[in-house]
């Protein structure tokens, strides 16, 4: 449950980071200030993408480990 919530948060960051930068483009008049918001939006989007990928990789490793344990158990059980 916690992992799913973190993945949802990461996806939300990935989507709304660049969206936030685009909205600020229409609201901020000074290019120097907008550059800050643009950098923040891009970094937020990248953090979301990388965070989501990290959670997916962790879940894949756990799944593969559980499958390997199950295969080993059934092989041992059928041979013995």
N, C-alpha and C positions, 0 to 999 in steps of 0.2 A: 504494500500500500504506500509506504514511504517512497519507494523507488518510483512508483507511478506518479506520485505528486511531484517529485523532483524532475521527472521527464517532462511533465506538463509545464512546469515552471520554465524549464530550459527551452521548450518549444515556443512558449509565449515570449521569452526574451529574444529568441531568434527572429520572430515575426515582428514584434513591436519595436525592436531596436532601430532598424532602418526606417520603420514607419514614423517613429518619433523624430528622427532626423529630417524626414520629409516634411512633417508638420512644422517643425521649427524653421524650415526654409521660408515658409510663408509668413511666419510671425516675427522673425528677427530681421532687423534692417541692417545691422552692421556685419560686414563679412568676417571680421575677426571673432565676433561672438558666435556667429553661425559655424565657424570652423571648429569651435569647441564642441558645439552640439552635434555636428557631423561626426567628429571623431568619437564622441561618446556613443552615438547611435550605432556606428559601425562596430565598435568594440563590444557593445552590448549584444549585438547580433552574433558576432563571432563567439562570444562567451556562451551564448545559448546553444549554438551549433556544436561547439566542442563539448559542452556539458552533456548534451543529449547523446552524442557519440560515445562519451565515456560511460554513461549508464547502460547504453546498449551493449557495449563491449563487455562490461561486467556481467550483465545478464547472460550473454552468450557463453562466457567462460563458465559460469555457474551451471548452466544447462548442460554444457558438454561434460563437465565434471560429474554431474549427476547421472548422465547417460552412461559414462564410462564405468561408474560404480555399479550401475544396474546390469550392464552387459557382463562384467566380471562375475557378479553374483550368480547370474543365470547360467553362465558357462560352468562355473564350479559346481553348481547344484546339479546340472544334468550329467556331468562327467562322473561325479562321485556317487 
